[in-house]
Amino acid sequence: MKKDKQKVLDDVWTEAHIKSFLAIKPHDGTNEDFHMLLKAYQSMRVDDFEQFVVFFGDQNRSINATGLDGRSVLQIINEHRHGAEYASILKSADATT
Protein backbone atom coordinates (compact mmCIF):
# COMPACT_ATOMS: atom_id res chain seq x y z
CA MET A 1 0.00 0.00 0.00
CA LYS A 2 1.13 3.47 -0.81
CA LYS A 3 1.12 6.23 1.79
CA ASP A 4 -1.37 8.94 0.91
CA LYS A 5 0.46 11.69 2.82
CA GLN A 6 4.06 12.77 2.66
CA LYS A 7 5.88 13.68 5.83
CA VAL A 8 6.42 17.46 5.93
CA LEU A 9 9.79 18.62 7.20
CA ASP A 10 10.90 22.22 7.69
CA ASP A 11 7.38 23.52 7.29
CA VAL A 12 7.39 27.32 7.05
CA TRP A 13 5.77 28.92 10.07
CA THR A 14 3.64 31.97 9.46
CA GLU A 15 3.68 34.97 11.77
CA ALA A 16 0.20 33.99 12.97
CA HIS A 17 1.39 30.49 13.85
CA ILE A 18 4.33 31.87 15.82
CA LYS A 19 2.10 34.38 17.61
CA SER A 20 -0.34 31.60 18.50
CA PHE A 21 2.15 30.46 21.14
CA LEU A 22 1.40 33.68 23.04
CA ALA A 23 -2.00 32.17 23.84
CA ILE A 24 -0.71 28.89 25.28
CA LYS A 25 -1.88 28.47 28.86
CA PRO A 26 -0.48 26.12 31.51
CA HIS A 27 -2.75 23.66 33.26
CA ASP A 28 -0.69 23.02 36.39
CA GLY A 29 -0.13 26.41 38.01
CA THR A 30 3.08 27.07 36.12
CA ASN A 31 3.88 30.71 35.42
CA GLU A 32 2.21 31.59 32.10
CA ASP A 33 5.23 33.44 30.66
CA PHE A 34 7.58 30.57 31.54
CA HIS A 35 5.18 28.01 30.04
CA MET A 36 4.71 29.74 26.69
CA LEU A 37 8.43 30.49 26.34
CA LEU A 38 9.37 26.88 27.10
CA LYS A 39 6.76 25.54 24.67
CA ALA A 40 8.04 27.88 21.96
CA TYR A 41 11.62 26.70 22.57
CA GLN A 42 10.54 23.06 22.41
CA SER A 43 8.53 23.54 19.21
CA MET A 44 10.30 26.12 17.08
CA ARG A 45 13.37 26.32 14.93
CA VAL A 46 15.89 29.00 15.86
CA ASP A 47 14.63 31.63 13.39
CA ASP A 48 11.02 31.15 14.45
CA PHE A 49 11.99 31.25 18.13
CA GLU A 50 13.88 34.49 17.57
CA GLN A 51 10.77 36.05 16.05
CA PHE A 52 8.63 34.68 18.89
CA VAL A 53 10.91 36.30 21.51
CA VAL A 54 10.33 39.67 19.81
CA PHE A 55 6.54 39.21 20.00
CA PHE A 56 6.91 37.98 23.59
CA GLY A 57 8.84 41.13 24.52
CA ASP A 58 6.35 43.36 22.71
CA GLN A 59 3.72 42.09 25.16
CA ASN A 60 5.98 42.99 28.12
CA ARG A 61 6.20 39.37 29.18
CA SER A 62 8.88 38.21 31.62
CA ILE A 63 11.85 36.64 29.84
CA ASN A 64 13.16 35.54 33.27
CA ALA A 65 9.96 33.86 34.48
CA THR A 66 10.57 30.60 36.29
CA GLY A 67 8.85 27.25 36.38
CA LEU A 68 7.62 25.37 39.40
CA ASP A 69 11.16 24.16 40.09
CA GLY A 70 12.51 27.74 40.16
CA ARG A 71 14.49 27.47 36.93
CA SER A 72 14.16 29.89 34.01
CA VAL A 73 13.93 28.80 30.38
CA LEU A 74 17.50 30.07 29.88
CA GLN A 75 18.73 27.84 32.70
CA ILE A 76 17.00 24.85 31.12
CA ILE A 77 18.36 25.63 27.65
CA ASN A 78 21.89 26.00 29.03
CA GLU A 79 21.72 22.33 30.02
CA HIS A 80 20.96 21.26 26.44
CA ARG A 81 23.81 20.38 24.17
CA HIS A 82 22.22 22.05 21.12
CA GLY A 83 20.70 25.03 22.92
CA ALA A 84 23.45 27.63 22.38
CA GLU A 85 21.66 29.56 19.62
CA TYR A 86 18.42 29.64 21.61
CA ALA A 87 20.29 30.78 24.72
CA SER A 88 21.92 33.55 22.73
CA ILE A 89 18.50 34.79 21.59
CA LEU A 90 17.25 34.88 25.17
CA LYS A 91 20.38 36.68 26.38
CA SER A 92 19.92 39.27 23.63
CA ALA A 93 16.44 39.84 25.09
CA ASP A 94 17.99 40.47 28.54
CA ALA A 95 17.47 37.01 30.00
CA THR A 96 19.73 36.24 32.92
CA THR A 97 20.77 32.94 34.41
C-alpha positions in Angstrom: 0.0 0.0 0.0 1.1 3.5 -0.8 1.1 6.2 1.8 -1.4 8.9 0.9 0.5 11.7 2.8 4.1 12.8 2.7 5.9 13.7 5.8 6.4 17.5 5.9 9.8 18.6 7.2 10.9 22.2 7.7 7.4 23.5 7.3 7.4 27.3 7.0 5.8 28.9 10.1 3.6 32.0 9.5 3.7 35.0 11.8 0.2 34.0 13.0 1.4 30.5 13.9 4.3 31.9 15.8 2.1 34.4 17.6 -0.3 31.6 18.5 2.2 30.5 21.1 1.4 33.7 23.0 -2.0 32.2 23.8 -0.7 28.9 25.3 -1.9 28.5 28.9 -0.5 26.1 31.5 -2.7 23.7 33.3 -0.7 23.0 36.4 -0.1 26.4 38.0 3.1 27.1 36.1 3.9 30.7 35.4 2.2 31.6 32.1 5.2 33.4 30.7 7.6 30.6 31.5 5.2 28.0 30.0 4.7 29.7 26.7 8.4 30.5 26.3 9.4 26.9 27.1 6.8 25.5 24.7 8.0 27.9 22.0 11.6 26.7 22.6 10.5 23.1 22.4 8.5 23.5 19.2 10.3 26.1 17.1 13.4 26.3 14.9 15.9 29.0 15.9 14.6 31.6 13.4 11.0 31.1 14.5 12.0 31.2 18.1 13.9 34.5 17.6 10.8 36.1 16.1 8.6 34.7 18.9 10.9 36.3 21.5 10.3 39.7 19.8 6.5 39.2 20.0 6.9 38.0 23.6 8.8 41.1 24.5 6.3 43.4 22.7 3.7 42.1 25.2 6.0 43.0 28.1 6.2 39.4 29.2 8.9 38.2 31.6 11.9 36.6 29.8 13.2 35.5 33.3 10.0 33.9 34.5 10.6 30.6 36.3 8.9 27.3 36.4 7.6 25.4 39.4 11.2 24.2 40.1 12.5 27.7 40.2 14.5 27.5 36.9 14.2 29.9 34.0 13.9 28.8 30.4 17.5 30.1 29.9 18.7 27.8 32.7 17.0 24.8 31.1 18.4 25.6 27.7 21.9 26.0 29.0 21.7 22.3 30.0 21.0 21.3 26.4 23.8 20.4 24.2 22.2 22.1 21.1 20.7 25.0 22.9 23.4 27.6 22.4 21.7 29.6 19.6 18.4 29.6 21.6 20.3 30.8 24.7 21.9 33.6 22.7 18.5 34.8 21.6 17.3 34.9 25.2 20.4 36.7 26.4 19.9 39.3 23.6 16.4 39.8 25.1 18.0 40.5 28.5 17.5 37.0 30.0 19.7 36.2 32.9 20.8 32.9 34.4 
